[in-house]
Amino acid sequence: MLIYFAAAGGLSAVLTCLVMMFAKRRGILDRPDQARKKHTHPVPLLGGAALFIGFWAIVGYLVYHPIFGIELLRTKLFAAFLGSSILFIVGIFDDVYTLSTRLRFLVIAFAALVTVLGGLGLEKITNPLGGVISLEQGKIVTVFGSFFILADGLVFLWLLSMMFTTKLLDGLDGLATGVVFIGSLIVFFMTTMTKFYQPNVALVSLIFAGTCLGFLFFNFSPAKIFLGESGSLFIGFMLGVLAVIAGSKVATAFLVLAIPILDVARVVYLRLKQGQSIFRGDRNHLHFTLVDGGLSERKVVLLFYVCALVFGLAALFLQSMGKVIALAVIFVGLLFVALHFRTRSASYERI
């Protein structure tokens, strides 16, 4: 499998270089505004193009030259390809023309819906108290096939939450890409374990990890290229897809992204409480709070990497109830850390 990991990384790196040159020539750049965007110079966008093309080029080839049973995932991968294609197109348009928030949200929701209707679904989830919970309830038969309101509704919301988490996490160089890279490796390791052995899912996860790593070489601080809207949405979407096709390993992916996901929930709550739009950009997210509180950007990014790795490895061995307890501990810790650095940042501003 390692040869495909290396091929994905190499192809992604080459495509990233080509995309950088194209974006510079066309002037498709993210320019600093000293408010939320504090990078020192304009940085090329469109990073999502390298990730999207690199990943699907290799996976598409393997679907028609199958190994490790990857052909068994053909329906779900095709559904993911359709959904990610929609995200890719709207993301590129947003990078170039800056679309309205409402239109962007509608297209993102449509992409998630297309993916679910295309065949990406859950049949059951693990009950933290023991056993499993069947999701095959509320069956609806249409010309497109049979759908389950609860199961497909959960997958739809899951994909949305993953996309918005990585989109909002993409505030520091290499942060979102690196965390998702770790997440895809965790899915790979889990699907190679005897208990969950799924070599086809492991292969797709490893290819995605390689694609992220090839891009991360250029995206880590100081970033030479940014993910852009297409990239930040695509990586969250694909990690969400991998969690579903890996046998409903949603809790595992949730633990890897626990801090960013809970931070998004915290910020959304604050914005609603203050009567602000939940889509309005600001610096209330934890990664910005830590930077404004005195930590360097690299230290914050590495801290998130370590947390994602530790929680991800823990997810490999924790039972369902253990994962719930871990999430509760993370949530409480997040509140204390955010409060501490918010107070620290405010004291700096008064000086």
C-alpha positions in Angstrom: 0.0 0.0 0.0 2.9 2.4 0.7 3.6 2.8 -3.0 0.1 4.3 -3.4 0.8 6.6 -0.4 4.0 7.8 -2.1 2.3 8.2 -5.5 -0.5 10.3 -4.0 2.0 12.5 -2.1 4.2 13.0 -5.2 1.3 13.7 -7.5 -0.2 16.1 -5.0 3.1 18.0 -4.6 3.5 18.3 -8.4 -0.1 19.5 -8.8 0.4 22.0 -6.0 3.4 23.6 -7.7 1.4 23.9 -10.9 -1.6 25.4 -9.1 0.6 27.9 -7.3 2.0 29.1 -10.6 -1.4 29.3 -12.2 -2.9 31.2 -9.2 0.0 33.7 -9.2 -0.3 34.4 -12.9 -4.1 34.9 -12.6 -3.9 37.0 -9.5 -6.0 34.5 -7.5 -4.5 35.4 -4.1 -5.6 35.7 -0.5 -4.6 39.2 0.6 -4.0 40.2 4.2 -6.4 42.6 5.9 -4.7 42.9 9.3 -8.1 42.1 10.9 -8.6 38.4 10.6 -6.1 37.7 7.9 -2.7 38.6 9.3 -0.3 36.9 6.9 2.4 39.3 5.7 1.9 39.0 1.9 -0.6 37.8 -0.7 -0.7 34.0 -0.9 -2.0 31.9 -3.8 -5.4 30.2 -3.4 -6.9 27.2 -5.3 -5.0 24.6 -3.2 -8.2 22.5 -3.3 -7.6 21.8 -7.0 -4.4 19.9 -6.3 -6.0 17.9 -3.6 -9.1 17.1 -5.5 -7.4 16.1 -8.8 -4.6 14.2 -7.1 -6.8 12.1 -4.9 -9.5 11.2 -7.4 -6.9 10.5 -10.2 -5.4 7.7 -8.2 -8.6 6.4 -6.6 -10.3 6.5 -10.0 -7.5 4.5 -11.6 -7.7 1.9 -8.8 -11.5 1.5 -9.1 -11.0 0.3 -12.6 -7.8 -1.6 -11.9 -8.9 -2.9 -8.5 -6.8 -4.3 -5.7 -7.6 -5.0 -2.0 -11.4 -5.1 -2.9 -11.6 -1.4 -3.6 -14.2 -2.2 -6.3 -16.6 -3.1 -3.5 -16.6 0.6 -2.6 -17.4 1.8 -6.1 -21.0 3.0 -5.4 -20.0 4.9 -2.2 -16.9 6.4 -3.8 -18.9 7.5 -6.9 -21.4 9.2 -4.5 -18.4 10.9 -2.8 -17.0 11.9 -6.1 -20.2 13.6 -7.2 -20.5 15.5 -3.9 -16.9 16.6 -3.9 -17.1 17.7 -7.5 -19.9 20.1 -6.6 -17.8 21.4 -3.7 -14.8 21.7 -5.9 -16.6 23.7 -8.5 -18.3 26.1 -6.1 -15.1 26.4 -4.1 -13.1 27.4 -7.2 -15.8 30.0 -8.1 -15.6 31.3 -4.5 -11.8 31.6 -4.6 -12.0 33.6 -7.8 -15.2 35.6 -7.4 -16.2 35.4 -3.7 -19.7 34.1 -3.6 -22.4 35.1 -1.1 -22.6 33.3 2.2 -26.2 32.1 1.5 -25.4 30.7 -1.9 -22.3 29.0 -0.6 -24.2 27.3 2.2 -27.0 26.1 -0.2 -24.4 24.5 -2.6 -22.6 22.9 0.3 -25.8 21.4 1.6 -26.8 20.3 -1.9 -23.4 18.5 -2.2 -24.0 16.7 1.0 -27.5 15.7 -0.1 -26.3 14.4 -3.4 -23.7 12.3 -1.7 -26.3 10.8 0.7 -28.8 10.1 -2.2 -25.9 8.6 -4.2 -25.6 5.8 -1.7 -23.4 6.9 1.2 -25.3 5.9 4.3 -25.2 4.3 7.8 -27.1 1.2 8.8 -26.3 1.3 12.5 -24.2 3.0 15.2 -22.7 1.7 18.4 -24.6 2.3 21.5 -22.3 3.7 24.3 -24.3 1.6 26.8 -23.7 -1.6 24.8 -24.9 -3.2 21.6 -25.9 -1.2 18.5 -28.6 1.2 17.4 -30.3 0.4 14.1 -30.8 3.4 11.9 -32.9 1.7 9.3 -36.1 3.4 10.3 -38.5 5.7 8.3 -37.8 4.0 5.0 -38.9 6.0 1.9 -38.9 4.3 -1.6 -38.4 6.6 -4.5 -37.3 6.3 -8.2 -33.7 6.9 -6.9 -33.9 3.9 -4.5 -34.7 3.4 -0.8 -33.7 5.9 1.8 -33.9 6.0 5.6 -34.8 9.3 7.2 -32.8 8.8 10.4 -29.7 7.2 8.8 -29.4 9.4 5.8 -30.3 12.5 7.9 -27.4 11.7 10.3 -24.9 11.3 7.5 -26.1 14.6 5.9 -25.6 16.5 9.2 -22.3 14.7 9.8 -20.9 15.7 6.4 -22.0 19.3 7.0 -20.4 19.5 10.4 -17.1 18.1 9.1 -17.0 20.5 6.2 -17.8 23.6 8.3 -15.3 22.4 11.0 -12.4 22.2 8.6 -13.5 25.4 6.8 -13.4 27.3 10.1 -10.2 25.5 11.2 -8.4 26.8 8.2 -7.1 29.9 9.9 -3.5 29.1 10.5 -0.9 27.8 8.0 -1.1 24.0 7.8 -3.6 23.6 10.6 -6.6 22.1 8.8 -4.5 20.1 6.3 -2.3 18.6 9.1 -5.2 17.7 11.4 -7.1 16.0 8.5 -3.9 14.2 7.5 -3.7 12.8 11.0 -7.3 11.8 10.9 -7.0 9.9 7.7 -4.0 8.0 9.1 -6.0 7.1 12.2 -8.8 5.7 9.9 -6.1 3.8 8.0 -4.6 2.2 11.2 -8.1 1.3 12.5 -9.1 -0.4 9.3 -5.9 -2.5 9.3 -6.6 -3.8 12.8 -7.9 -7.4 13.0 -11.1 -6.3 14.6 -12.0 -3.8 11.9 -10.1 -5.2 9.0 -11.1 -3.4 5.8 -8.1 -3.3 3.4 -10.1 -1.4 0.7 -11.0 1.4 3.1 -7.4 1.4 4.4 -6.1 1.9 0.9 -8.4 4.8 0.2 -7.5 6.4 3.6 -3.8 6.0 2.9 -4.1 7.6 -0.6 -6.0 10.5 1.0 -3.3 10.9 3.7 -0.6 10.9 1.0 -2.5 13.6 -0.9 -2.8 15.8 2.2 0.9 15.3 3.0 2.0 16.3 -0.5 0.1 19.5 -0.2 1.1 20.1 3.5 4.8 20.5 2.4 3.7 23.8 0.8 0.9 24.7 3.2 2.8 24.5 6.5 4.1 27.8 8.0 5.1 29.9 6.2 2.5 28.8 3.7 3.3 29.1 0.0 -0.3 28.3 -0.9 -3.7 28.2 0.9 -6.4 25.6 0.7 -9.0 28.1 -0.4 -12.7 27.3 -0.1 -12.5 24.3 -2.4 -9.7 22.7 -0.3 -11.0 23.4 3.2 -14.4 22.0 2.3 -13.0 19.0 0.4 -10.7 17.7 3.1 -13.5 17.9 5.8 -15.9 16.2 3.4 -13.5 13.3 2.6 -12.6 12.7 6.2 -16.3 12.5 6.9 -16.8 10.1 4.0 -14.0 7.9 5.2 -15.5 7.7 8.7 -18.8 6.5 7.2 -17.4 3.9 4.8 -15.0 2.6 7.4 -18.0 1.0 9.2 -19.6 4.0 10.9 -16.3 5.1 12.6 -17.9 8.6 13.2 -16.9 8.6 16.9 -13.3 8.0 15.9 -13.2 10.9 13.4 -15.0 13.0 15.9 -12.3 12.4 18.5 -9.6 13.4 16.1 -11.4 16.7 15.4 -12.9 17.0 18.8 -11.3 20.2 19.8 -12.1 22.0 16.5 -15.7 20.6 16.4 -16.4 21.6 20.0 -14.8 25.0 19.4 -17.0 25.6 16.4 -20.1 24.7 18.5 -18.9 27.2 21.2 -18.3 30.0 18.7 -21.7 29.4 17.0 -23.4 29.5 20.4 -21.7 32.8 21.2 -22.6 34.3 17.9 -26.3 33.3 18.3 -26.3 34.6 21.8 -25.0 38.0 20.6 -27.4 38.1 17.7 -24.7 37.8 15.1 -24.6 35.7 11.9 -23.0 32.3 12.5 -21.2 32.6 9.1 -19.5 35.9 10.1 -15.7 35.5 10.3 -14.0 36.6 13.5 -11.0 35.7 15.7 -13.0 34.0 18.5 -11.9 30.5 17.5 -9.5 28.7 19.8 -6.5 28.8 17.4 -6.8 32.5 17.1 -7.3 33.0 20.8 -4.1 31.0 21.5 -2.2 33.2 19.0 -3.6 36.4 20.3 -2.8 35.2 23.8 0.9 35.0 23.1 1.7 31.6 21.4 3.3 31.6 18.0 1.3 30.2 15.1 3.6 27.2 14.7 3.3 26.3 18.3 -0.5 26.5 18.1 -0.5 24.3 14.9 1.8 21.7 16.5 -0.3 21.7 19.6 -3.4 20.9 17.6 -1.5 18.2 15.8 -0.5 16.6 19.1 -4.0 16.7 20.4 -5.4 15.2 17.2 -2.8 12.4 17.3 -3.3 11.6 21.0 -7.1 11.6 20.8 -7.0 9.7 17.5 -4.7 7.0 19.0 -6.9 6.8 22.1 -9.9 6.2 19.8 -8.2 3.1 18.4 -8.4 1.4 21.9 -11.2 3.1 23.7 -14.7 1.5 23.8 -17.8 3.5 23.0 -18.4 4.7 26.6 -14.7 5.6 26.9 -15.0 7.8 23.8 -18.0 9.6 25.3 -16.1 10.3 28.5 -13.0 11.5 26.5 -15.3 13.9 24.6 -16.7 15.3 27.9 -13.2 15.8 29.3 -12.1 17.5 26.1 -15.1 19.8 26.2 -14.4 20.9 29.8 -10.7 21.4 29.1 -11.6 23.5 26.0 -13.7 25.8 28.0 -11.0 26.4 30.6 -8.3 26.9 28.0 -10.4 29.3 25.9 -11.3 31.3 29.0 -7.7 31.5 30.2 -6.3 32.7 26.9 -9.2 35.0 26.2 -8.5 36.7 29.5 -4.8 36.8 28.7 -5.4 38.3 25.3 -7.7 41.0 26.8 -5.0 41.9 29.3 -2.5 42.4 26.4 -5.0 44.7 24.6 -5.2 46.9 27.7 -1.5 47.4 27.9 
